[in-house]
Amino acid sequence: MQASIALVLGIVIGVVVLLLAGRAVSRHVAEPGKATTIGWSALWLGLAALVAGALMMAKITPLLDARTSIALTSAALVVGFGAVAKRDKHWPTWVGLTATAIPGLFWIFFVVAEFVGPVQ
């Protein structure tokens, strides 16, 4: 239940970031060849999701648990795919999506294993 709430919260955060960054882009015309605010947001959220996942696995701090990693990962995925949908295909977008893929694939594998794995 808490993981589902974290997932929904991450999606909401991602949509809010997309809306706010989209306004910043619409006010200032992006220069050709330069990444937009959405692309940079995808990069920073992706790196934050990767760091949160790594710290969660290492159990370095109790503040970053699975819920934090799930929320940041889902927010970064929403913003990253939103950036690609808005045709921002510069390096910050791709690095952000790649960084997000690592914890994202972990959580997908975890959910599939919970459904397919043996019941005790």
Summary of the structure (lengths in Angstrom):
residues: 120
radius of gyration: 15.4
end to end distance: 19.6
largest distance: 57.2
contacts: 372
relative contact order: 0.19
helix: 78%
strand: 0%
